[in-house]
Amino acid sequence: MNWSEIIYAPQAKWKYGERAAVGRLQSELADRVVPIFRLPPPGDFDPDLEKTITPDLYLKTFGSQLAEVRGRRPTLLDGSAIEELRNEETGGLFFAELLERARIAGGHPIPVISSKSADQYR
C-alpha cells in the first residue's frame, strides 16, 4: 500500500452499520480509504446484537469482524477507551489481545496511539 494514495480516513464507531458501510466500498475505492474505528470498552450495549458485549464475546468476534470488513487492507484502530484494560483471565492488555486476534484472522490492524500509550502498542 502506498500511503500517498489514501484519499479518505473516516472516523467510525465499531458498530455493525458503520462496519458494513466501510465493507461495501468497491475494491478500488476501499484500497484508497483507511478507516479509523473507535473501539468501545467491553460492557457497552450493542444495539445491533441487542446485548451487552462481554470481554469474552469481544475477543471471540473482533478479529473475524475486522477481517470480514477490511481483509488485508490496513485499518486504524483507536483503542484509547480500552488501551489500559487488562484481560482478567490472561492478565494481558485487552487492546493488544484484540490486535493479535485481528492479525490471526487475516486483518491488518494498526493501533492509533499517543505518547502515553503502553510500550506494547508502539
SVG drawing of the C-alpha trace seen along z (x, -y; Angstrom):
<svg xmlns="http://www.w3.org/2000/svg" viewBox="-32 -12 40 29">
<polyline fill="none" stroke="black" stroke-width="0.4" points="0.0,0.0 1.2,-3.5 0.0,-5.8 0.3,-8.8 -2.7,-7.3 -5.0,-7.5 -7.9,-9.9 -10.0,-9.5 -9.7,-8.3 -13.2,-8.4 -13.7,-8.0 -16.3,-5.4 -17.7,-3.7 -17.2,0.1 -20.8,0.8 -22.3,3.1 -23.8,0.4 -20.6,-1.6 -18.5,1.5 -20.9,2.7 -20.8,-0.7 -17.0,-0.5 -17.2,3.1 -19.4,2.2 -16.9,-0.1 -15.8,1.0 -12.4,2.6 -10.6,-0.2 -12.0,-2.8 -11.6,-0.6 -7.8,-0.5 -7.7,-4.3 -9.7,-4.6 -8.3,-3.8 -11.0,-4.0 -10.3,-4.8 -12.5,-2.7 -13.1,-3.8 -13.4,-0.7 -15.7,-0.8 -14.9,0.8 -16.4,4.2 -19.6,3.9 -21.2,1.5 -24.6,2.4 -24.6,3.3 -28.0,2.3 -27.3,4.4 -26.8,7.6 -29.3,6.4 -27.0,7.4 -24.1,6.3 -20.7,7.1 -18.7,9.2 -14.9,9.2 -15.1,12.9 -17.5,12.1 -15.4,9.1 -12.3,11.3 -14.1,14.1 -15.7,11.9 -13.4,8.9 -10.8,10.5 -13.2,12.1 -15.3,9.0 -12.4,6.8 -11.1,9.3 -14.6,9.6 -14.9,5.9 -11.3,5.0 -9.5,8.2 -5.7,7.4 -6.3,3.7 -4.8,1.5 -7.3,0.3 -6.6,-2.2 -8.0,-1.3 -8.5,-3.9 -8.3,-1.9 -8.0,-4.9 -11.1,-3.8 -9.6,-0.3 -5.8,-0.5 -5.2,-0.2 -7.8,2.5 -6.4,5.9 -7.9,9.3 -8.9,10.8 -8.2,14.3 -4.8,13.8 -3.6,10.6 -2.6,9.2 -3.6,5.9 -7.1,6.2 -6.4,4.0 -3.2,5.9 -5.2,9.1 -7.8,7.7 -5.0,6.6 -3.5,10.1 -6.9,11.7 -7.3,9.4 -3.9,10.4 -4.6,14.1 -7.9,13.7 -6.1,12.2 -6.7,8.5 -4.2,5.7 -4.9,3.7 -2.8,0.6 -3.3,-0.9 -3.8,-4.6 -1.6,-5.5 -0.4,-8.5 2.9,-9.2 1.4,-8.0 0.4,-4.6 1.9,-1.4 5.2,-0.3 3.4,2.8 1.4,0.7 4.5,-1.1"/>
</svg>
